[in-house]
Amino acid sequence: MDILKPKFEKIYISGTQNASNIAKNIKRAILESGPASRIVAPKLKGKSKFLTCFNVYIYLRKNVKYVRESGSLQTAKTLPRIIYDKYGDCKHYTTFACSILNALGIKCFMRMVSQNYYDPNPTHIYCVAIVNGEEVIVDPCMKTFNNECQYKYKYNLKF
């Protein structure tokens, strides 16, 4: 299907590689992933919203290899590009997870965190779903599902 074929253009985050620019470009990638997400999402739907979140986590852990980008060359990717490349970092995991959960009507948001006690600038981002009024962490960078990294500062971002 053409809708799942990526455009094969690298979307470099322009301007300064700061958290604000990165978040803006991830939001854009999530919105641009909408049509493809509606095709892929039913394949990851579980018997409950919680199991759907788990399915997304497992899919990313098994199918999208974590490859860290350099601090000076950050990119945003759409869902088709993430599936095609089969690699990405926390930004790409977040784009994928938020796109799929949004397509299935599961409320979610992005959480940026800083693990540095002396620096509030975020260094990590992941998807947080709301299921039965509780936060469910969808962060494939973590070895276990629904587990959140230690952080000093956090910023919740809607898209």
Chimera marker file (.cmm) of the C-alpha trace (Angstrom):
<marker_set name="trace">
<marker id="1" x="0.000" y="0.000" z="0.000" r="1" g="1" b="0" radius="0.5"/>
<marker id="2" x="1.311" y="3.435" z="-0.898" r="1" g="1" b="0" radius="0.5"/>
<marker id="3" x="0.191" y="4.876" z="2.410" r="1" g="1" b="0" radius="0.5"/>
<marker id="4" x="2.713" y="2.639" z="4.192" r="1" g="1" b="0" radius="0.5"/>
<marker id="5" x="5.532" y="3.466" z="1.799" r="1" g="1" b="0" radius="0.5"/>
<marker id="6" x="7.850" y="5.995" z="3.453" r="1" g="1" b="0" radius="0.5"/>
<marker id="7" x="8.860" y="9.153" z="1.623" r="1" g="1" b="0" radius="0.5"/>
<marker id="8" x="12.549" y="8.270" z="2.125" r="1" g="1" b="0" radius="0.5"/>
<marker id="9" x="13.488" y="11.773" z="3.113" r="1" g="1" b="0" radius="0.5"/>
<marker id="10" x="15.347" y="12.336" z="6.330" r="1" g="1" b="0" radius="0.5"/>
<marker id="11" x="13.485" y="14.839" z="8.459" r="1" g="1" b="0" radius="0.5"/>
<marker id="12" x="16.326" y="16.572" z="10.232" r="1" g="1" b="0" radius="0.5"/>
<marker id="13" x="15.264" y="18.694" z="13.134" r="1" g="1" b="0" radius="0.5"/>
<marker id="14" x="16.148" y="22.170" z="11.985" r="1" g="1" b="0" radius="0.5"/>
<marker id="15" x="17.359" y="25.008" z="14.123" r="1" g="1" b="0" radius="0.5"/>
<marker id="16" x="18.829" y="24.233" z="17.471" r="1" g="1" b="0" radius="0.5"/>
<marker id="17" x="18.684" y="20.628" z="18.609" r="1" g="1" b="0" radius="0.5"/>
<marker id="18" x="16.836" y="21.538" z="21.810" r="1" g="1" b="0" radius="0.5"/>
<marker id="19" x="13.926" y="19.835" z="23.545" r="1" g="1" b="0" radius="0.5"/>
<marker id="20" x="11.368" y="22.309" z="22.215" r="1" g="1" b="0" radius="0.5"/>
<marker id="21" x="12.346" y="21.785" z="18.562" r="1" g="1" b="0" radius="0.5"/>
<marker id="22" x="12.580" y="18.040" z="19.037" r="1" g="1" b="0" radius="0.5"/>
<marker id="23" x="9.105" y="17.870" z="20.644" r="1" g="1" b="0" radius="0.5"/>
<marker id="24" x="7.608" y="20.029" z="17.881" r="1" g="1" b="0" radius="0.5"/>
<marker id="25" x="8.970" y="17.717" z="15.190" r="1" g="1" b="0" radius="0.5"/>
<marker id="26" x="7.841" y="14.568" z="16.995" r="1" g="1" b="0" radius="0.5"/>
<marker id="27" x="4.328" y="16.030" z="17.241" r="1" g="1" b="0" radius="0.5"/>
<marker id="28" x="4.417" y="16.710" z="13.510" r="1" g="1" b="0" radius="0.5"/>
<marker id="29" x="5.586" y="13.155" z="12.780" r="1" g="1" b="0" radius="0.5"/>
<marker id="30" x="2.753" y="11.734" z="14.926" r="1" g="1" b="0" radius="0.5"/>
<marker id="31" x="0.159" y="13.781" z="13.049" r="1" g="1" b="0" radius="0.5"/>
<marker id="32" x="1.638" y="12.867" z="9.648" r="1" g="1" b="0" radius="0.5"/>
<marker id="33" x="1.577" y="9.200" z="10.679" r="1" g="1" b="0" radius="0.5"/>
<marker id="34" x="-2.207" y="9.247" z="11.175" r="1" g="1" b="0" radius="0.5"/>
<marker id="35" x="-3.298" y="7.553" z="7.924" r="1" g="1" b="0" radius="0.5"/>
<marker id="36" x="-0.675" y="4.792" z="8.195" r="1" g="1" b="0" radius="0.5"/>
<marker id="37" x="-1.420" y="4.331" z="11.901" r="1" g="1" b="0" radius="0.5"/>
<marker id="38" x="-5.063" y="3.596" z="11.171" r="1" g="1" b="0" radius="0.5"/>
<marker id="39" x="-3.918" y="0.710" z="8.928" r="1" g="1" b="0" radius="0.5"/>
<marker id="40" x="-1.299" y="-0.736" z="11.300" r="1" g="1" b="0" radius="0.5"/>
<marker id="41" x="-3.096" y="-0.176" z="14.622" r="1" g="1" b="0" radius="0.5"/>
<marker id="42" x="-5.703" y="-2.969" z="14.326" r="1" g="1" b="0" radius="0.5"/>
<marker id="43" x="-2.869" y="-5.506" z="14.056" r="1" g="1" b="0" radius="0.5"/>
<marker id="44" x="-1.610" y="-4.451" z="17.508" r="1" g="1" b="0" radius="0.5"/>
<marker id="45" x="-4.977" y="-4.160" z="19.221" r="1" g="1" b="0" radius="0.5"/>
<marker id="46" x="-5.267" y="-6.381" z="22.288" r="1" g="1" b="0" radius="0.5"/>
<marker id="47" x="-8.263" y="-7.622" z="24.274" r="1" g="1" b="0" radius="0.5"/>
<marker id="48" x="-7.946" y="-4.559" z="26.513" r="1" g="1" b="0" radius="0.5"/>
<marker id="49" x="-6.333" y="-1.128" z="26.297" r="1" g="1" b="0" radius="0.5"/>
<marker id="50" x="-3.626" y="-2.307" z="28.698" r="1" g="1" b="0" radius="0.5"/>
<marker id="51" x="-2.828" y="-5.315" z="26.493" r="1" g="1" b="0" radius="0.5"/>
<marker id="52" x="-2.777" y="-3.049" z="23.450" r="1" g="1" b="0" radius="0.5"/>
<marker id="53" x="-0.125" y="-0.911" z="25.148" r="1" g="1" b="0" radius="0.5"/>
<marker id="54" x="1.800" y="-4.094" z="25.919" r="1" g="1" b="0" radius="0.5"/>
<marker id="55" x="1.527" y="-5.227" z="22.274" r="1" g="1" b="0" radius="0.5"/>
<marker id="56" x="2.946" y="-1.904" z="21.061" r="1" g="1" b="0" radius="0.5"/>
<marker id="57" x="5.816" y="-2.181" z="23.565" r="1" g="1" b="0" radius="0.5"/>
<marker id="58" x="6.601" y="-5.768" z="22.490" r="1" g="1" b="0" radius="0.5"/>
<marker id="59" x="6.402" y="-4.918" z="18.780" r="1" g="1" b="0" radius="0.5"/>
<marker id="60" x="8.913" y="-2.119" z="19.187" r="1" g="1" b="0" radius="0.5"/>
<marker id="61" x="11.261" y="-4.193" z="21.384" r="1" g="1" b="0" radius="0.5"/>
<marker id="62" x="11.273" y="-7.042" z="18.856" r="1" g="1" b="0" radius="0.5"/>
<marker id="63" x="11.143" y="-5.172" z="15.552" r="1" g="1" b="0" radius="0.5"/>
<marker id="64" x="12.756" y="-1.750" z="15.939" r="1" g="1" b="0" radius="0.5"/>
<marker id="65" x="16.384" y="-1.852" z="17.048" r="1" g="1" b="0" radius="0.5"/>
<marker id="66" x="17.444" y="0.966" z="19.361" r="1" g="1" b="0" radius="0.5"/>
<marker id="67" x="20.111" y="3.125" z="17.698" r="1" g="1" b="0" radius="0.5"/>
<marker id="68" x="21.021" y="6.345" z="19.461" r="1" g="1" b="0" radius="0.5"/>
<marker id="69" x="21.357" y="9.457" z="17.321" r="1" g="1" b="0" radius="0.5"/>
<marker id="70" x="24.103" y="11.975" z="17.944" r="1" g="1" b="0" radius="0.5"/>
<marker id="71" x="23.164" y="15.055" z="19.914" r="1" g="1" b="0" radius="0.5"/>
<marker id="72" x="23.835" y="17.260" z="16.898" r="1" g="1" b="0" radius="0.5"/>
<marker id="73" x="21.916" y="15.229" z="14.290" r="1" g="1" b="0" radius="0.5"/>
<marker id="74" x="18.446" y="14.510" z="15.620" r="1" g="1" b="0" radius="0.5"/>
<marker id="75" x="15.696" y="13.295" z="13.262" r="1" g="1" b="0" radius="0.5"/>
<marker id="76" x="11.972" y="12.762" z="13.358" r="1" g="1" b="0" radius="0.5"/>
<marker id="77" x="10.428" y="9.880" z="11.417" r="1" g="1" b="0" radius="0.5"/>
<marker id="78" x="6.899" y="8.967" z="10.462" r="1" g="1" b="0" radius="0.5"/>
<marker id="79" x="5.460" y="5.551" z="11.283" r="1" g="1" b="0" radius="0.5"/>
<marker id="80" x="6.063" y="4.130" z="7.771" r="1" g="1" b="0" radius="0.5"/>
<marker id="81" x="9.709" y="5.194" z="7.903" r="1" g="1" b="0" radius="0.5"/>
<marker id="82" x="10.178" y="3.636" z="11.354" r="1" g="1" b="0" radius="0.5"/>
<marker id="83" x="8.697" y="0.344" z="10.133" r="1" g="1" b="0" radius="0.5"/>
<marker id="84" x="10.850" y="0.439" z="6.996" r="1" g="1" b="0" radius="0.5"/>
<marker id="85" x="14.118" y="1.372" z="8.737" r="1" g="1" b="0" radius="0.5"/>
<marker id="86" x="13.639" y="-1.119" z="11.595" r="1" g="1" b="0" radius="0.5"/>
<marker id="87" x="15.745" y="1.101" z="13.869" r="1" g="1" b="0" radius="0.5"/>
<marker id="88" x="15.293" y="4.277" z="15.850" r="1" g="1" b="0" radius="0.5"/>
<marker id="89" x="15.735" y="5.875" z="19.227" r="1" g="1" b="0" radius="0.5"/>
<marker id="90" x="13.380" y="7.053" z="21.962" r="1" g="1" b="0" radius="0.5"/>
<marker id="91" x="11.933" y="9.777" z="19.714" r="1" g="1" b="0" radius="0.5"/>
<marker id="92" x="10.979" y="7.236" z="17.085" r="1" g="1" b="0" radius="0.5"/>
<marker id="93" x="9.594" y="4.788" z="19.647" r="1" g="1" b="0" radius="0.5"/>
<marker id="94" x="7.447" y="7.624" z="21.005" r="1" g="1" b="0" radius="0.5"/>
<marker id="95" x="6.190" y="8.562" z="17.558" r="1" g="1" b="0" radius="0.5"/>
<marker id="96" x="5.253" y="4.952" z="16.810" r="1" g="1" b="0" radius="0.5"/>
<marker id="97" x="3.554" y="4.291" z="20.166" r="1" g="1" b="0" radius="0.5"/>
<marker id="98" x="1.613" y="7.559" z="20.281" r="1" g="1" b="0" radius="0.5"/>
<marker id="99" x="0.518" y="7.174" z="16.642" r="1" g="1" b="0" radius="0.5"/>
<marker id="100" x="-0.814" y="3.646" z="17.166" r="1" g="1" b="0" radius="0.5"/>
<marker id="101" x="-2.531" y="4.343" z="20.502" r="1" g="1" b="0" radius="0.5"/>
<marker id="102" x="-4.074" y="7.533" z="19.147" r="1" g="1" b="0" radius="0.5"/>
<marker id="103" x="-5.435" y="5.634" z="16.120" r="1" g="1" b="0" radius="0.5"/>
<marker id="104" x="-7.102" y="3.179" z="18.519" r="1" g="1" b="0" radius="0.5"/>
<marker id="105" x="-8.641" y="5.925" z="20.631" r="1" g="1" b="0" radius="0.5"/>
<marker id="106" x="-6.390" y="5.315" z="23.647" r="1" g="1" b="0" radius="0.5"/>
<marker id="107" x="-5.530" y="8.587" z="25.340" r="1" g="1" b="0" radius="0.5"/>
<marker id="108" x="-1.800" y="9.174" z="25.556" r="1" g="1" b="0" radius="0.5"/>
<marker id="109" x="0.803" y="11.873" z="25.726" r="1" g="1" b="0" radius="0.5"/>
<marker id="110" x="4.557" y="12.282" z="25.479" r="1" g="1" b="0" radius="0.5"/>
<marker id="111" x="6.734" y="12.603" z="28.543" r="1" g="1" b="0" radius="0.5"/>
<marker id="112" x="10.161" y="14.228" z="28.315" r="1" g="1" b="0" radius="0.5"/>
<marker id="113" x="12.458" y="13.756" z="31.296" r="1" g="1" b="0" radius="0.5"/>
<marker id="114" x="15.843" y="14.806" z="32.557" r="1" g="1" b="0" radius="0.5"/>
<marker id="115" x="17.778" y="12.369" z="34.680" r="1" g="1" b="0" radius="0.5"/>
<marker id="116" x="20.363" y="14.999" z="35.573" r="1" g="1" b="0" radius="0.5"/>
<marker id="117" x="19.819" y="16.522" z="39.004" r="1" g="1" b="0" radius="0.5"/>
<marker id="118" x="21.589" y="19.732" z="37.939" r="1" g="1" b="0" radius="0.5"/>
<marker id="119" x="20.131" y="20.159" z="34.458" r="1" g="1" b="0" radius="0.5"/>
<marker id="120" x="16.391" y="20.298" z="33.734" r="1" g="1" b="0" radius="0.5"/>
<marker id="121" x="16.901" y="19.940" z="29.959" r="1" g="1" b="0" radius="0.5"/>
<marker id="122" x="15.226" y="16.688" z="28.848" r="1" g="1" b="0" radius="0.5"/>
<marker id="123" x="17.354" y="13.838" z="27.557" r="1" g="1" b="0" radius="0.5"/>
<marker id="124" x="14.691" y="11.149" z="27.083" r="1" g="1" b="0" radius="0.5"/>
<marker id="125" x="11.125" y="10.924" z="25.750" r="1" g="1" b="0" radius="0.5"/>
<marker id="126" x="8.487" y="8.190" z="25.851" r="1" g="1" b="0" radius="0.5"/>
<marker id="127" x="4.763" y="7.535" z="25.503" r="1" g="1" b="0" radius="0.5"/>
<marker id="128" x="2.412" y="7.460" z="28.473" r="1" g="1" b="0" radius="0.5"/>
<marker id="129" x="-1.092" y="6.038" z="27.955" r="1" g="1" b="0" radius="0.5"/>
<marker id="130" x="-4.039" y="6.591" z="30.246" r="1" g="1" b="0" radius="0.5"/>
<marker id="131" x="-5.905" y="3.345" z="30.912" r="1" g="1" b="0" radius="0.5"/>
<marker id="132" x="-8.697" y="3.230" z="33.492" r="1" g="1" b="0" radius="0.5"/>
<marker id="133" x="-7.440" y="6.511" z="34.931" r="1" g="1" b="0" radius="0.5"/>
<marker id="134" x="-3.916" y="5.132" z="35.481" r="1" g="1" b="0" radius="0.5"/>
<marker id="135" x="-0.692" y="5.909" z="33.641" r="1" g="1" b="0" radius="0.5"/>
<marker id="136" x="0.723" y="3.061" z="31.570" r="1" g="1" b="0" radius="0.5"/>
<marker id="137" x="4.321" y="3.578" z="30.498" r="1" g="1" b="0" radius="0.5"/>
<marker id="138" x="5.121" y="2.510" z="26.935" r="1" g="1" b="0" radius="0.5"/>
<marker id="139" x="8.883" y="2.905" z="26.820" r="1" g="1" b="0" radius="0.5"/>
<marker id="140" x="10.704" y="0.203" z="24.827" r="1" g="1" b="0" radius="0.5"/>
<marker id="141" x="14.026" y="1.648" z="26.027" r="1" g="1" b="0" radius="0.5"/>
<marker id="142" x="13.184" y="-0.014" z="29.341" r="1" g="1" b="0" radius="0.5"/>
<marker id="143" x="13.678" y="-3.771" z="29.646" r="1" g="1" b="0" radius="0.5"/>
<marker id="144" x="10.285" y="-4.300" z="31.280" r="1" g="1" b="0" radius="0.5"/>
<marker id="145" x="6.854" y="-3.075" z="30.242" r="1" g="1" b="0" radius="0.5"/>
<marker id="146" x="5.115" y="-0.314" z="32.207" r="1" g="1" b="0" radius="0.5"/>
<marker id="147" x="8.366" y="0.632" z="33.889" r="1" g="1" b="0" radius="0.5"/>
<marker id="148" x="9.544" y="4.215" z="34.057" r="1" g="1" b="0" radius="0.5"/>
<marker id="149" x="13.132" y="5.428" z="34.213" r="1" g="1" b="0" radius="0.5"/>
<marker id="150" x="14.367" y="7.417" z="37.184" r="1" g="1" b="0" radius="0.5"/>
<marker id="151" x="14.211" y="11.151" z="36.543" r="1" g="1" b="0" radius="0.5"/>
<marker id="152" x="14.574" y="14.453" z="38.327" r="1" g="1" b="0" radius="0.5"/>
<marker id="153" x="12.509" y="16.642" z="35.978" r="1" g="1" b="0" radius="0.5"/>
<marker id="154" x="9.528" y="15.737" z="33.797" r="1" g="1" b="0" radius="0.5"/>
<marker id="155" x="7.452" y="17.529" z="31.175" r="1" g="1" b="0" radius="0.5"/>
<marker id="156" x="4.173" y="16.099" z="29.850" r="1" g="1" b="0" radius="0.5"/>
<marker id="157" x="3.351" y="17.104" z="26.286" r="1" g="1" b="0" radius="0.5"/>
<marker id="158" x="0.120" y="16.693" z="24.373" r="1" g="1" b="0" radius="0.5"/>
<marker id="159" x="0.096" y="16.364" z="20.611" r="1" g="1" b="0" radius="0.5"/>
<link id1="1" id2="2" r="1" g="1" b="0" radius="0.2"/>
<link id1="2" id2="3" r="1" g="1" b="0" radius="0.2"/>
<link id1="3" id2="4" r="1" g="1" b="0" radius="0.2"/>
<link id1="4" id2="5" r="1" g="1" b="0" radius="0.2"/>
<link id1="5" id2="6" r="1" g="1" b="0" radius="0.2"/>
<link id1="6" id2="7" r="1" g="1" b="0" radius="0.2"/>
<link id1="7" id2="8" r="1" g="1" b="0" radius="0.2"/>
<link id1="8" id2="9" r="1" g="1" b="0" radius="0.2"/>
<link id1="9" id2="10" r="1" g="1" b="0" radius="0.2"/>
<link id1="10" id2="11" r="1" g="1" b="0" radius="0.2"/>
<link id1="11" id2="12" r="1" g="1" b="0" radius="0.2"/>
<link id1="12" id2="13" r="1" g="1" b="0" radius="0.2"/>
<link id1="13" id2="14" r="1" g="1" b="0" radius="0.2"/>
<link id1="14" id2="15" r="1" g="1" b="0" radius="0.2"/>
<link id1="15" id2="16" r="1" g="1" b="0" radius="0.2"/>
<link id1="16" id2="17" r="1" g="1" b="0" radius="0.2"/>
<link id1="17" id2="18" r="1" g="1" b="0" radius="0.2"/>
<link id1="18" id2="19" r="1" g="1" b="0" radius="0.2"/>
<link id1="19" id2="20" r="1" g="1" b="0" radius="0.2"/>
<link id1="20" id2="21" r="1" g="1" b="0" radius="0.2"/>
<link id1="21" id2="22" r="1" g="1" b="0" radius="0.2"/>
<link id1="22" id2="23" r="1" g="1" b="0" radius="0.2"/>
<link id1="23" id2="24" r="1" g="1" b="0" radius="0.2"/>
<link id1="24" id2="25" r="1" g="1" b="0" radius="0.2"/>
<link id1="25" id2="26" r="1" g="1" b="0" radius="0.2"/>
<link id1="26" id2="27" r="1" g="1" b="0" radius="0.2"/>
<link id1="27" id2="28" r="1" g="1" b="0" radius="0.2"/>
<link id1="28" id2="29" r="1" g="1" b="0" radius="0.2"/>
<link id1="29" id2="30" r="1" g="1" b="0" radius="0.2"/>
<link id1="30" id2="31" r="1" g="1" b="0" radius="0.2"/>
<link id1="31" id2="32" r="1" g="1" b="0" radius="0.2"/>
<link id1="32" id2="33" r="1" g="1" b="0" radius="0.2"/>
<link id1="33" id2="34" r="1" g="1" b="0" radius="0.2"/>
<link id1="34" id2="35" r="1" g="1" b="0" radius="0.2"/>
<link id1="35" id2="36" r="1" g="1" b="0" radius="0.2"/>
<link id1="36" id2="37" r="1" g="1" b="0" radius="0.2"/>
<link id1="37" id2="38" r="1" g="1" b="0" radius="0.2"/>
<link id1="38" id2="39" r="1" g="1" b="0" radius="0.2"/>
<link id1="39" id2="40" r="1" g="1" b="0" radius="0.2"/>
<link id1="40" id2="41" r="1" g="1" b="0" radius="0.2"/>
<link id1="41" id2="42" r="1" g="1" b="0" radius="0.2"/>
<link id1="42" id2="43" r="1" g="1" b="0" radius="0.2"/>
<link id1="43" id2="44" r="1" g="1" b="0" radius="0.2"/>
<link id1="44" id2="45" r="1" g="1" b="0" radius="0.2"/>
<link id1="45" id2="46" r="1" g="1" b="0" radius="0.2"/>
<link id1="46" id2="47" r="1" g="1" b="0" radius="0.2"/>
<link id1="47" id2="48" r="1" g="1" b="0" radius="0.2"/>
<link id1="48" id2="49" r="1" g="1" b="0" radius="0.2"/>
<link id1="49" id2="50" r="1" g="1" b="0" radius="0.2"/>
<link id1="50" id2="51" r="1" g="1" b="0" radius="0.2"/>
<link id1="51" id2="52" r="1" g="1" b="0" radius="0.2"/>
<link id1="52" id2="53" r="1" g="1" b="0" radius="0.2"/>
<link id1="53" id2="54" r="1" g="1" b="0" radius="0.2"/>
<link id1="54" id2="55" r="1" g="1" b="0" radius="0.2"/>
<link id1="55" id2="56" r="1" g="1" b="0" radius="0.2"/>
<link id1="56" id2="57" r="1" g="1" b="0" radius="0.2"/>
<link id1="57" id2="58" r="1" g="1" b="0" radius="0.2"/>
<link id1="58" id2="59" r="1" g="1" b="0" radius="0.2"/>
<link id1="59" id2="60" r="1" g="1" b="0" radius="0.2"/>
<link id1="60" id2="61" r="1" g="1" b="0" radius="0.2"/>
<link id1="61" id2="62" r="1" g="1" b="0" radius="0.2"/>
<link id1="62" id2="63" r="1" g="1" b="0" radius="0.2"/>
<link id1="63" id2="64" r="1" g="1" b="0" radius="0.2"/>
<link id1="64" id2="65" r="1" g="1" b="0" radius="0.2"/>
<link id1="65" id2="66" r="1" g="1" b="0" radius="0.2"/>
<link id1="66" id2="67" r="1" g="1" b="0" radius="0.2"/>
<link id1="67" id2="68" r="1" g="1" b="0" radius="0.2"/>
<link id1="68" id2="69" r="1" g="1" b="0" radius="0.2"/>
<link id1="69" id2="70" r="1" g="1" b="0" radius="0.2"/>
<link id1="70" id2="71" r="1" g="1" b="0" radius="0.2"/>
<link id1="71" id2="72" r="1" g="1" b="0" radius="0.2"/>
<link id1="72" id2="73" r="1" g="1" b="0" radius="0.2"/>
<link id1="73" id2="74" r="1" g="1" b="0" radius="0.2"/>
<link id1="74" id2="75" r="1" g="1" b="0" radius="0.2"/>
<link id1="75" id2="76" r="1" g="1" b="0" radius="0.2"/>
<link id1="76" id2="77" r="1" g="1" b="0" radius="0.2"/>
<link id1="77" id2="78" r="1" g="1" b="0" radius="0.2"/>
<link id1="78" id2="79" r="1" g="1" b="0" radius="0.2"/>
<link id1="79" id2="80" r="1" g="1" b="0" radius="0.2"/>
<link id1="80" id2="81" r="1" g="1" b="0" radius="0.2"/>
<link id1="81" id2="82" r="1" g="1" b="0" radius="0.2"/>
<link id1="82" id2="83" r="1" g="1" b="0" radius="0.2"/>
<link id1="83" id2="84" r="1" g="1" b="0" radius="0.2"/>
<link id1="84" id2="85" r="1" g="1" b="0" radius="0.2"/>
<link id1="85" id2="86" r="1" g="1" b="0" radius="0.2"/>
<link id1="86" id2="87" r="1" g="1" b="0" radius="0.2"/>
<link id1="87" id2="88" r="1" g="1" b="0" radius="0.2"/>
<link id1="88" id2="89" r="1" g="1" b="0" radius="0.2"/>
<link id1="89" id2="90" r="1" g="1" b="0" radius="0.2"/>
<link id1="90" id2="91" r="1" g="1" b="0" radius="0.2"/>
<link id1="91" id2="92" r="1" g="1" b="0" radius="0.2"/>
<link id1="92" id2="93" r="1" g="1" b="0" radius="0.2"/>
<link id1="93" id2="94" r="1" g="1" b="0" radius="0.2"/>
<link id1="94" id2="95" r="1" g="1" b="0" radius="0.2"/>
<link id1="95" id2="96" r="1" g="1" b="0" radius="0.2"/>
<link id1="96" id2="97" r="1" g="1" b="0" radius="0.2"/>
<link id1="97" id2="98" r="1" g="1" b="0" radius="0.2"/>
<link id1="98" id2="99" r="1" g="1" b="0" radius="0.2"/>
<link id1="99" id2="100" r="1" g="1" b="0" radius="0.2"/>
<link id1="100" id2="101" r="1" g="1" b="0" radius="0.2"/>
<link id1="101" id2="102" r="1" g="1" b="0" radius="0.2"/>
<link id1="102" id2="103" r="1" g="1" b="0" radius="0.2"/>
<link id1="103" id2="104" r="1" g="1" b="0" radius="0.2"/>
<link id1="104" id2="105" r="1" g="1" b="0" radius="0.2"/>
<link id1="105" id2="106" r="1" g="1" b="0" radius="0.2"/>
<link id1="106" id2="107" r="1" g="1" b="0" radius="0.2"/>
<link id1="107" id2="108" r="1" g="1" b="0" radius="0.2"/>
<link id1="108" id2="109" r="1" g="1" b="0" radius="0.2"/>
<link id1="109" id2="110" r="1" g="1" b="0" radius="0.2"/>
<link id1="110" id2="111" r="1" g="1" b="0" radius="0.2"/>
<link id1="111" id2="112" r="1" g="1" b="0" radius="0.2"/>
<link id1="112" id2="113" r="1" g="1" b="0" radius="0.2"/>
<link id1="113" id2="114" r="1" g="1" b="0" radius="0.2"/>
<link id1="114" id2="115" r="1" g="1" b="0" radius="0.2"/>
<link id1="115" id2="116" r="1" g="1" b="0" radius="0.2"/>
<link id1="116" id2="117" r="1" g="1" b="0" radius="0.2"/>
<link id1="117" id2="118" r="1" g="1" b="0" radius="0.2"/>
<link id1="118" id2="119" r="1" g="1" b="0" radius="0.2"/>
<link id1="119" id2="120" r="1" g="1" b="0" radius="0.2"/>
<link id1="120" id2="121" r="1" g="1" b="0" radius="0.2"/>
<link id1="121" id2="122" r="1" g="1" b="0" radius="0.2"/>
<link id1="122" id2="123" r="1" g="1" b="0" radius="0.2"/>
<link id1="123" id2="124" r="1" g="1" b="0" radius="0.2"/>
<link id1="124" id2="125" r="1" g="1" b="0" radius="0.2"/>
<link id1="125" id2="126" r="1" g="1" b="0" radius="0.2"/>
<link id1="126" id2="127" r="1" g="1" b="0" radius="0.2"/>
<link id1="127" id2="128" r="1" g="1" b="0" radius="0.2"/>
<link id1="128" id2="129" r="1" g="1" b="0" radius="0.2"/>
<link id1="129" id2="130" r="1" g="1" b="0" radius="0.2"/>
<link id1="130" id2="131" r="1" g="1" b="0" radius="0.2"/>
<link id1="131" id2="132" r="1" g="1" b="0" radius="0.2"/>
<link id1="132" id2="133" r="1" g="1" b="0" radius="0.2"/>
<link id1="133" id2="134" r="1" g="1" b="0" radius="0.2"/>
<link id1="134" id2="135" r="1" g="1" b="0" radius="0.2"/>
<link id1="135" id2="136" r="1" g="1" b="0" radius="0.2"/>
<link id1="136" id2="137" r="1" g="1" b="0" radius="0.2"/>
<link id1="137" id2="138" r="1" g="1" b="0" radius="0.2"/>
<link id1="138" id2="139" r="1" g="1" b="0" radius="0.2"/>
<link id1="139" id2="140" r="1" g="1" b="0" radius="0.2"/>
<link id1="140" id2="141" r="1" g="1" b="0" radius="0.2"/>
<link id1="141" id2="142" r="1" g="1" b="0" radius="0.2"/>
<link id1="142" id2="143" r="1" g="1" b="0" radius="0.2"/>
<link id1="143" id2="144" r="1" g="1" b="0" radius="0.2"/>
<link id1="144" id2="145" r="1" g="1" b="0" radius="0.2"/>
<link id1="145" id2="146" r="1" g="1" b="0" radius="0.2"/>
<link id1="146" id2="147" r="1" g="1" b="0" radius="0.2"/>
<link id1="147" id2="148" r="1" g="1" b="0" radius="0.2"/>
<link id1="148" id2="149" r="1" g="1" b="0" radius="0.2"/>
<link id1="149" id2="150" r="1" g="1" b="0" radius="0.2"/>
<link id1="150" id2="151" r="1" g="1" b="0" radius="0.2"/>
<link id1="151" id2="152" r="1" g="1" b="0" radius="0.2"/>
<link id1="152" id2="153" r="1" g="1" b="0" radius="0.2"/>
<link id1="153" id2="154" r="1" g="1" b="0" radius="0.2"/>
<link id1="154" id2="155" r="1" g="1" b="0" radius="0.2"/>
<link id1="155" id2="156" r="1" g="1" b="0" radius="0.2"/>
<link id1="156" id2="157" r="1" g="1" b="0" radius="0.2"/>
<link id1="157" id2="158" r="1" g="1" b="0" radius="0.2"/>
<link id1="158" id2="159" r="1" g="1" b="0" radius="0.2"/>
</marker_set>
